[in-house]
Amino acid sequence: MKNYPLYFTITVTLLTINPAISNTANNSYPQLSQHLNQQNWKAADIETRKLIQQWTYPNGDLYSEAQFNKIPCENLRAIDTLWMQASNGQFGFSIQQQLWQKQQYTNPRQKVEALGKTAGWMRTKPLTDAEFQDKWYASTWLMETELNYTTKAPKGHLPWNGISAETINSLTSQIGSGCGSCSIDAMYLQEERNYKYLPGFYERVKTCVAASPSPSNPLEKALTSKNWREANRLTSNKLLELAGQQQQGYLTASDIKKLPCTDLQTIDQLWLKNSNGQFGLSVQAKIWQNINGKNYQDSLRFEEIVGWDKTQPIFDQKTAPKGHLPLRPALSEGIMDAWGGWWIQEMSTRLKTCRVF
């Protein structure tokens, strides 16, 4: 067992939850999905923290080394997708990781603080003397109770990676009751922990969710440059290629069922990340689910929502409806037809099976 300093001596018991994975992110995390659909950002933030901490601190010891590699990539992707979809690309781990990558500091501590300021996790001005009396253990980083749980918060503000106010308060309440290290413990969890935790966590996010663009991947290049027309064409061709139907030029229900899950996850994450949650296969599937789509009449409603009832596709992110892209795969640029080959129904089912949404 490692020999930690004095402030590494208290074990905090975490709430235990069952992260059982079912066929969809929504079904895997029904509470999180419900909170996000209701835009109850605070409840969703608390639920997300419980999910992540069960893997990073499996024994409930918040002072131990966080076990980032224990976070299953498919779970991290599912959680991130739920946040991205519900917030229209405002919140999510992949958004935070992008902000992390943009910080140019070589000094790790400076880089963490730059991210904290960008995401709105650090104070913009020092505490007053009166405020310091109550928040002496949180002089630079915000406490949970000070977070902005609205869409007016800075991009990437949520989900938060700190320690709950309940845990911090439980420590400070014991200071006068014989707990000699509680004041140091509270300061460590509220402040110093961030400098150790955040770099490791975003390395895991990069591995699982937000890998750096590869110049050799034409689709990734098109999406990062916001060339939506080319990205749509490449997506259509890629899906036809994966199904071995380049000559046929369209996909049947049986073709869709054979599409590899890994490729679908990669394609969808690229679209989500580069469109800030506006475009993607999972965005379309979520819309189909929200209207309880089942038949041809429902597909017409879907087409109306995503703008496929127009005469021409829209390759302008500012004017295109949510879920407009990518189009249904076909030769050339694809087609705006949701029901041909039972496309939207079968693709939504396949995405659920692959745990893409």
C-alpha distance (Angstrom), angle and dihedral (degrees) to the residues before:
residue distance angle dihedral
M1 . . .
K2 3.79 . .
N3 3.79 120.0 .
Y4 3.79 105.5 -124.3
P5 3.80 126.0 -172.2
L6 3.77 119.0 -98.3
Y7 3.78 93.6 -83.6
F8 3.80 90.2 58.1
T9 3.79 93.2 68.4
I10 3.79 106.0 86.6
T11 3.78 120.2 82.6
V12 3.79 115.9 -152.0
T13 3.78 115.8 -152.5
L14 3.81 110.7 -129.7
L15 3.77 124.4 -151.5
T16 3.79 108.5 -98.3
I17 3.77 119.4 -133.5
N18 3.73 136.8 174.6
P19 3.82 110.8 -116.1
A20 3.81 94.0 -170.7
I21 3.77 109.8 167.2
S22 3.79 118.8 -134.0
N23 3.76 128.7 174.6
T24 3.80 98.5 -69.2
A25 3.76 139.9 34.3
N26 3.79 88.7 -121.6
N27 3.79 92.5 53.7
S28 3.79 92.4 39.7
Y29 3.78 91.4 56.0
P30 3.82 106.8 21.8
Q31 3.81 94.3 162.3
L32 3.79 93.5 49.7
S33 3.79 91.3 45.2
Q34 3.80 91.8 49.9
H35 3.80 93.3 49.0
L36 3.80 91.8 48.6
N37 3.80 94.2 46.0
Q38 3.81 87.7 53.4
Q39 3.82 89.6 45.4
N40 3.78 89.0 -123.4
W41 3.78 90.3 154.0
K42 3.80 95.7 175.1
A43 3.81 94.5 54.1
A44 3.81 90.5 43.7
D45 3.80 90.3 50.7
I46 3.81 92.5 51.6
E47 3.81 91.8 47.0
T48 3.80 91.8 48.8
R49 3.79 91.9 50.8
K50 3.81 90.7 53.0
L51 3.79 90.4 50.7
I52 3.79 94.5 50.1
Q53 3.81 96.2 42.4
Q54 3.79 93.1 54.6
W55 3.81 87.0 66.8
T56 3.79 101.5 33.8
Y57 3.82 93.4 45.2
P58 3.82 105.1 24.6
N59 3.81 92.7 166.5
G60 3.80 93.7 46.7
D61 3.81 92.8 -113.6
L62 3.80 105.0 137.7
Y63 3.80 91.3 -174.9
S64 3.80 95.2 59.1
E65 3.80 124.7 91.1
A66 3.80 108.3 -75.5
Q67 3.81 111.2 -115.2
F68 3.78 99.5 -138.1
N69 3.79 94.2 166.7
K70 3.80 88.3 62.6
I71 3.82 90.3 68.5
P72 3.84 104.7 99.5
C73 3.78 109.7 -127.6
E74 3.80 93.9 -137.9
N75 3.80 90.3 54.3
L76 3.79 92.8 47.4
R77 3.81 90.5 49.9
A78 3.80 91.6 48.7
I79 3.81 93.0 50.8
D80 3.80 92.0 45.6
T81 3.82 91.7 49.0
L82 3.81 91.5 53.1
W83 3.81 91.2 51.9
M84 3.80 93.6 44.6
Q85 3.80 93.5 50.0
A86 3.80 96.3 44.6
S87 3.82 94.4 47.3
N88 3.82 97.9 38.7
G89 3.78 89.9 -119.1
Q90 3.83 95.7 -47.0
F91 3.81 96.3 111.6
G92 3.80 135.9 28.5
F93 3.79 143.2 99.4
S94 3.81 93.1 -94.8
I95 3.81 89.7 54.6
Q96 3.81 89.6 51.8
Q97 3.78 90.9 47.7
Q98 3.80 90.1 54.4
L99 3.80 89.1 52.6
W100 3.81 89.4 48.2
Q101 3.80 91.6 52.7
K102 3.81 91.4 51.3
Q103 3.81 93.3 59.2
Q104 3.81 105.4 100.5
Y105 3.79 99.7 -165.0
T106 3.80 116.6 123.6
N107 3.79 91.3 -161.4
P108 3.84 105.0 86.5
R109 3.78 93.5 -146.2
Q110 3.79 93.1 51.5
K111 3.80 90.4 47.9
V112 3.81 91.9 53.3
E113 3.80 91.3 49.4
A114 3.82 91.2 47.7
L115 3.80 89.7 54.6
G116 3.80 90.6 45.9
K117 3.79 91.2 54.4
T118 3.83 93.7 44.5
A119 3.81 93.3 49.6
G120 3.80 92.5 44.0
W121 3.81 96.3 -114.2
M122 3.82 96.4 123.9
R123 3.77 130.7 67.1
T124 3.78 117.0 -96.8
K125 3.80 92.0 -152.8
P126 3.82 134.7 22.1
L127 3.78 120.5 -91.7
T128 3.77 117.0 -97.6
D129 3.79 117.5 -117.3
A130 3.81 89.6 -102.1
E131 3.80 92.6 49.6
F132 3.79 91.6 46.7
Q133 3.79 90.1 60.6
D134 3.81 89.5 65.5
K135 3.82 100.2 31.5
W136 3.80 104.5 35.4
Y137 3.82 89.7 133.3
A138 3.83 92.6 55.1
S139 3.78 105.8 47.2
T140 3.81 98.5 145.6
W141 3.83 109.0 13.2
L142 3.80 122.3 63.8
M143 3.77 120.5 -112.8
E144 3.79 121.8 -126.6
T145 3.81 90.8 -101.7
E146 3.82 90.4 58.0
L147 3.81 97.9 54.9
N148 3.79 121.3 117.0
Y149 3.79 107.6 -116.8
T150 3.81 96.0 -173.1
T151 3.79 135.0 88.1
K152 3.81 87.0 -107.8
A153 3.80 88.3 73.2
P154 3.81 117.4 108.5
K155 3.77 115.7 -82.3
G156 3.80 110.2 -84.5
H157 3.83 92.8 18.0
L158 3.81 90.0 129.9
P159 2.96 144.1 88.8
W160 3.80 91.9 39.2
N161 3.80 120.6 -144.4
G162 3.77 99.3 -155.4
I163 3.80 133.8 103.8
S164 3.79 120.4 -85.4
A165 3.78 121.5 -99.1
E166 3.80 87.4 -125.0
T167 3.80 90.9 62.3
I168 3.80 93.7 45.0
N169 3.80 92.5 47.3
S170 3.79 91.4 49.0
L171 3.80 88.2 59.0
T172 3.79 97.9 44.8
S173 3.79 91.1 48.0
Q174 3.81 89.3 61.8
I175 3.80 96.6 52.7
G176 3.79 93.7 97.9
S177 3.79 93.5 40.3
G178 3.77 101.7 72.6
C179 3.82 99.9 -78.1
G180 3.77 101.4 132.1
S181 3.78 96.5 -178.0
C182 3.82 100.3 40.2
S183 3.81 95.0 97.9
I184 3.82 91.2 51.7
D185 3.81 90.7 44.1
A186 3.80 91.8 52.9
M187 3.80 92.6 49.4
Y188 3.80 91.3 48.2
L189 3.81 94.6 51.1
Q190 3.79 94.1 43.6
E191 3.80 98.7 43.4
E192 3.79 122.3 2.9
R193 3.80 96.1 42.3
N194 3.81 90.2 68.0
Y195 3.81 91.7 66.3
K196 3.80 91.6 56.6
Y197 3.78 99.9 35.4
L198 3.80 106.3 44.5
P199 3.84 99.9 56.8
G200 3.81 91.9 50.7
F201 3.77 93.8 44.8
Y202 3.80 95.1 51.9
E203 3.77 90.8 47.6
R204 3.80 86.5 59.1
V205 3.81 91.2 47.0
K206 3.80 89.1 51.4
T207 3.80 90.7 51.8
C208 3.80 94.8 47.0
V209 3.77 107.2 29.4
A210 3.76 118.2 5.0
A211 3.76 110.0 38.8
S212 3.81 114.3 175.8
P213 3.80 115.1 -94.5
S214 3.77 114.7 -89.0
P215 3.82 113.8 -138.1
S216 3.81 88.3 -149.1
N217 3.81 92.3 60.8
P218 3.83 107.9 84.4
L219 3.82 93.7 -166.1
E220 3.78 92.5 52.0
K221 3.79 90.8 47.3
A222 3.81 92.3 50.4
L223 3.81 92.5 48.7
T224 3.79 96.3 46.6
S225 3.82 88.9 51.3
K226 3.85 90.0 48.1
N227 3.80 92.0 -120.6
W228 3.79 92.6 151.8
R229 3.80 96.4 173.5
E230 3.79 92.8 54.4
A231 3.80 92.3 41.9
N232 3.79 89.9 52.6
R233 3.81 91.8 49.5
L234 3.80 92.2 48.4
T235 3.81 91.6 47.6
S236 3.80 91.3 51.3
N237 3.80 91.7 49.1
K238 3.81 92.6 45.2
L239 3.80 93.9 52.8
L240 3.81 90.8 48.2
E241 3.80 89.2 48.9
L242 3.80 93.1 49.4
A243 3.80 89.5 53.1
G244 3.82 92.3 43.9
Q245 3.80 91.0 -121.4
Q246 3.80 103.7 119.9
Q247 3.80 91.9 124.2
Q248 3.80 94.4 43.2
G249 3.79 89.0 51.4
Y250 3.80 98.7 -150.9
L251 3.80 140.6 57.4
T252 3.78 128.3 -114.4
A253 3.80 125.4 -155.5
S254 3.81 90.4 -97.1
D255 3.82 90.4 50.7
I256 3.80 92.0 53.2
K257 3.81 91.9 51.6
K258 3.81 89.1 59.2
L259 3.80 97.7 52.4
P260 3.84 108.9 121.4
C261 3.79 113.7 -108.0
T262 3.79 94.6 -140.0
D263 3.79 92.3 56.1
L264 3.79 92.6 46.8
Q265 3.80 90.6 50.9
T266 3.80 91.7 49.5
I267 3.80 94.5 47.2
D268 3.79 92.8 47.2
Q269 3.81 94.7 47.4
L270 3.81 90.7 51.2
W271 3.78 91.7 52.5
L272 3.81 93.4 44.4
K273 3.78 94.8 47.3
N274 3.79 97.3 46.5
S275 3.81 96.4 42.3
N276 3.82 95.0 43.6
G277 3.79 90.3 -117.6
Q278 3.82 96.0 -49.5
F279 3.81 98.6 109.5
G280 3.80 134.7 32.6
L281 3.78 144.6 101.0
S282 3.81 91.4 -94.7
V283 3.81 91.0 50.7
Q284 3.81 88.8 57.0
A285 3.80 92.3 45.2
K286 3.81 90.6 50.7
I287 3.81 90.5 52.9
W288 3.82 89.9 49.7
Q289 3.79 89.4 50.4
N290 3.81 93.0 47.3
I291 3.81 92.1 56.0
N292 3.81 89.6 45.0
G293 3.79 88.8 -121.0
K294 3.79 116.7 -159.4
N295 3.81 111.3 141.5
Y296 3.78 148.0 24.5
Q297 3.81 94.3 -78.7
D298 3.79 89.2 53.9
S299 3.79 89.7 50.8
L300 3.80 89.4 58.4
R301 3.78 88.8 54.0
F302 3.80 89.4 49.3
E303 3.81 91.1 51.1
E304 3.79 90.0 52.1
I305 3.82 92.4 51.4
V306 3.81 96.0 48.9
G307 3.81 95.1 38.7
W308 3.79 97.7 -109.1
D309 3.80 89.6 129.4
K310 3.81 89.6 75.6
T311 3.80 124.5 95.8
Q312 3.81 95.2 -118.2
P313 3.81 134.5 31.2
I314 3.80 117.9 -108.6
F315 3.79 116.5 -128.2
D316 3.80 95.8 179.5
Q317 3.80 114.8 98.2
K318 3.80 92.0 -154.6
T319 3.81 94.1 59.5
A320 3.81 104.0 25.9
P321 3.84 116.1 100.5
K322 3.78 119.6 -117.6
G323 3.81 109.9 -80.7
H324 3.81 94.2 18.7
L325 3.79 92.3 127.4
P326 2.95 143.3 93.1
L327 3.80 99.4 35.2
R328 3.78 124.1 -141.0
P329 3.84 107.2 -75.0
A330 3.79 116.6 -98.2
L331 3.77 137.5 132.3
S332 3.79 114.7 -60.2
E333 3.83 110.7 6.0
G334 3.78 100.6 -17.2
I335 3.79 128.0 -106.4
M336 3.80 136.9 -93.4
D337 3.80 97.1 -122.2
A338 3.80 117.6 118.8
W339 3.80 100.2 -175.8
G340 3.80 104.9 43.4
G341 3.80 106.7 112.0
W342 3.83 85.3 4.0
W343 3.79 83.8 -80.9
I344 3.80 103.9 168.7
Q345 3.81 94.1 38.4
E346 3.80 95.5 47.8
M347 3.81 95.2 39.9
S348 3.80 91.4 50.6
T349 3.80 89.7 50.8
R350 3.79 91.5 48.2
L351 3.80 92.0 49.3
K352 3.80 89.9 51.5
T353 3.78 91.0 50.4
C354 3.81 89.6 49.8
R355 3.84 91.2 47.4
V356 3.77 91.6 -123.1
F357 3.81 92.5 138.3
